[in-house]
Amino acid sequence: PKPRTDHTSVLWEINDNNSTMVTFGGNMEGFGPTSELWALTPSNDENLHSSWREIPVFGPSPSPRTSHTAAILGRGHNAKMVIVGGTSSTLGTGPGSMLCEA
């Protein structure tokens, strides 16, 4: 993914042997807030690099935002990532830019 600030990253435990870091949103220089969702899968081999992949989102999804919080609820393939709060530059600056939906 492109460099960003003010994003969230959570650890998704897929099973006892596999986990993935999931990163949502943030502010990308020259672009602004994003709603991109990325996964970083660590390598189990010291000689191989970890790999990033963009995760497509189907159905309702959070609007682009920065400075939010996130958590993983559950474990495995039934887990859900919940995004809460944050700000959106499309709403201006100050208290009016705060997002209140989850």
N, C-alpha and C positions, 0 to 999 in steps of 0.2 A: 504493500500500500504506500501511497504518498505520505511524506512526513506530516504530522499533525500535532496539535496540542489540545488539552482540555477534553480528551476522550476518556472512555472507560474500558478496562480490560478485566475479565473474570476468568477463572479456571473452571473448565467444564470437565468433570470426571466422567468419562464414557464408560469405563469399567475399572476393575482393580489394576489393570496393566496399562491403560491408555488414558491420557488427558490432553486437552487442547486449550490454549489460551484464545479467548474470543474477545475481539475489540470492536466497539461500536462508536460511531460518530466522531465528534471532535471538530476542530477548526483547521482547515487546510489553507496555507498561505496562498493568496491569490484566488481562492475559491470561496472561502467562508465555511459555515457549518455544513456538515455532511451527515448522511444517514447510512453510510457504508458499513457493512458488517464483514469482518475479516477473521480468519482462524489461523493461528500459528501452531503447527503440529511439530513438536520436538522430535528430533531423530533419536533412535535408540542406539545408534552406532556412533562412536566418537569421531569417525572419519567422515560422516555425512552431516550436511547442514540441515537445520530446521527449515521448514517450508511454509510459506504463506499461501492462502487461497481465499478469494472473495466468496462469501456465502450468499447465494441468491435468497431474497426474502419474498415469500408469496403471501398474499392476503394483507390484512392491515398491518402497518408497521409504524414505528415512531417517526415523527417529522425530524428533519435535520436539526441537530442541536450540539451545544457545547456545555461544559461544566455541569453535567448530569451525574447521576449515580446508577449503578447496575448491580444485579445479583443473579445468580443461577439458583433456580428452585428445582430440587429433585436431582436425579442422577441418571446417567445413561441416555438413551435415545428419547425418553419421555421428559427430559429436563426442559425447562423454559427459562429464557433470559428475560428479566424484567428491567425496563429502563424507566427511571423516575426523574422528573424535574428537568432542570437545565435552563439554558437561555437560547434565544434565537435572534440573530441580528436582523432578521426580516421584521421583527416587532419593535425595533429601535433599541435604545439603551435604557438602563435603569430598571425599576421594579416592573414596568410594563413589558419587559422582554422576557420575563420568567415564564416557563412552561409548567403547568400544574398537573397535566395528565400523566397517567402511568400506563 
